[in-house]
Amino acid sequence: MKRLFYIAVTIVIFFIGITFAFRNNQSVDLNYYLGVHWNAPLSVILVLTLAIGVAIGYLVSLRMVVKARRKLAKARREVKQVEQEVENLRSLPIKDVI
């Protein structure tokens, strides 16, 4: 059911994007620093801007993700070591002290 919902949402977003592109097909001049000049449809510039924003966001969050994965790997190694120690202690014979 969840997968069907995601497919429906994806189709709706795709449809909205296509209609937006058709309704905003006029050319726009983009002037940037150092004399960079580009003439393209508004929808293309907006999609490109969105893609660049997503890429920058991904790169910024990548450091935190790598750090979290390292901590998780370290914690898993520690858990494995503690489990091994518990198993070793369980295998020791019990001595009765009277």
N, C-alpha and C positions, 0 to 999 in steps of 0.2 A: 504494500500500500504506500509505503514511504517512497519507494522508487517511482511509482506512478505519479505521485505528487511532484517530485523533482523533475520528471519528464514534462509534466504539464507546465510547471513554472518556467522551465527552459524554453518551451515552445512559445509561451506568452512573451517572454523577454525578447526572444529572437524576432517575433512578429512586430513588437514595438520598435525594435532596432531597425528592421527593414522599412517600416512605414516612416520612421524618423529620417532615414537616409533619403527616401523618395521625396519627402516634403521639404528637405533642406539640402537640395542639390546645387544651390548657387555657389559660385566660386568665391573664396575668401583669400585675401592677401595676408600672409603671415610674415611679419618683419621681426627678426630677432637680432641679437647682438652680433657685432663684427660683420655687418652687412649681409647676413643670411636672409634671403628672401625666398618665399615659397608660395605658390598659388595653387590651391587645391579646394575641393568641395568641403563645406563646413562639416559634414558628417565624417569625412575621412580624418580631418584635423582633430575632431573630438574623440574619435576612436583611438587615434594615435596618442593623443594626450592621456587618455584613460590607460592605455597599454603601458606608457612610460611611467605613469603613477603606480600602477600595479607592480611593475618591475622594481622601482625604487623601494616600495613598501616591502617587497619580498627580500630584497638585499639588506634592508635595514633590520628586518626581523630574523634574518638568517643567523646572525651572531647569537641571538638569544636562544634560538632553536638548537644550535650546535652545543652551546653551553649546557642547556637542559638535557640533551642526549648524553653528554659526558657524565653529568651528575647521575643520571639514571643508570648508566653502565657501571659506574662506581658503586652505586647502591646495590645493584644486582650482584656484583662480585662480593660485596660484604655479606649480603644475605646468603649467598652460596657458601661462603667461608663459615659463617655462623651455623648453618645447617649441617655442615660437615663436622664441626666441633661437637654439636649436639649428638649427632650420630655416633661419634667416637666415644662420647661420654656414656651413651646408652649401651654400648658394647662392653664396657668395663664391668667386671664382676662386682656384685654388691658384697661388702664385708659387714658381718654382724659384729657390732661392738657391744660387749656386755660387761 
